[in-house]
Amino acid sequence: MSAPTTDASATALPTVVVGAGPIGLAAAAHLVERGLEPLVLEAGHAAGAAVREWSHVRLFSPWAELVDPAAEKLLAPTGWAAPDGATYPTGGDWAELYLQPLAGVLGDKVRFGARVTGVSRLGRDRVVDADRDAQPFTVHVAYADGREERLTARAVIDASGTWSTPGPIGGDGLPALGELAAADRISYRVPDLKDPAVRVRYAGKRTAVIGSGASAFTALAALAELATSHDGSGTHATWILRRGISGSTFGGGEADQLPARGALGLAAKAAVDNGCADAVTGFRTTAVERAGEQVVLVAEDGRRLDPVDEVVVLTGLRPDLSFLSELRLGLDERLQAPLDLAPLIDPNVHSCGTVYPHGVKELAHPEKDVYLVGMKSYGRAPTFLAMTGYEQVRSIAAALAGDREAAERVELTLPETGVCGGAGLFDEPEASGAASGGGCCATPSTLQIGIGAPVSSGGC
């Protein structure tokens, strides 16, 4: 493509949005509402490709909090009717009933099978200062059919999420010794126990669940239900926590303003209380050893657990920043979140009321007009809600349209967990992105990844 360099020509270029998930499509809707041209690039072959990978999990945010206002305005003329706002969809429902229709309305503004492999300033690597801000962005794209393309954009909104990069078993944030070799016994997702092929893998088996947030709660509750079913005799879980269990470990319970989230923690507690799961605390895994068809987990302090048949690892998600390496990002050294946002979401220190809704100001980088949004903006922090992402992209679209007043106005109130506490009460984050018992602002991930309404649990 040609290389416009003036401000006037740059504003005619599209804003590239990376990812056609809930936040990426909402960004496109807000850009359209502002009279700006979006181009959404999605590596998958359908809207909400990552959401579809946990289609079996029920969200604990209701429909009323999962539909973006600008997106709803786009959908309304098509005859689309919003689902009952008080009900809780599964990931599959969210994708099929909302995300796919929204992508359909956006039409050729969304490209599927389009993986972004690099973003830079046109003709400038990250070292070059000269006329940097005057240059548009160049976006390198690899298509599923083997084609490659270089697109030019006035701005880039990265809503690619963190789903593709789950945390490993190792307590130091790196793979444990033997983890890769034992890959056939390890899963990094909440298992879909309604799928016969998956169910047989866990039925009657001993499973280690590593993690301490909502995804771990979901897995524990599901395994407890399996243990009490007709085909689940002998099913048992060993729940591995890197820290200890306190009164806040299981979340806000009945005090949680998201009732399904509070109930989920109570279901996990019931799994332990009823003997469906044993809890092992202070266990930071350093090695995975094969024991025939089973594996043995070994801790840093030398403890060795009894052999298990399967391991479900739910130890957090992290952003993939590799394709942004030529941009000048301002990221917190610990959380990998934007510098102004990081203090608001740091799970080491925040407590009730400290995770505020936020917008373009907190999401800005040294590289002008590039933004990480959605779960990716939170880096490794575990407190993200979908409606937080909707507010982010509303603010960014307003800023790109030149409406600073609207961009700096924040209009969102977030629910709390009902558990108040400060530093030291947080356990390790897990794959859903929900903080484990502790901070009262421990809310579900971005896309509520791996989070679900609980199953009932009887005795084991």
ABEGO torsion letter per residue (X at the ends): XBBBABAAAAAABBBBBBEABAAAAAAAAAAAAAGBBBBBBBABABBGAAAAAAAABBBABBAAAABBAAAAAAAAAAGBBBBBAABBBBAAAAAAAAAAAAAAAAEAABBBGBBBABBBBBGBBAABABGAAABBBBBBBBBAAGBBBBBBBABBBBAAEAAABBBBABAAGBBBBGAAAAAAABBABBBBAABAAAAAAABGBBBBBBEABAAAAAAAAAAAAAAABAAABGBBBBBBBABBBBAAAAEAEAABABAAAAAAAAAAAAAAAAGABBBBBGBBBABBBBBEABBBBBBAAGBBBBBBABBBBBAEBBBBAAAAAABBBBBBAAAGBBAAAAAAABAAABBBGABBBBBAAAABBABBGBBBBEAAAAEABAABBAAAAAAAAAAAAAAAAGBAAAAABBBBBBBBAGBBBBBGABBBBBAAGBBBBGBAABBBBAAGBGBBBBBBBBBX
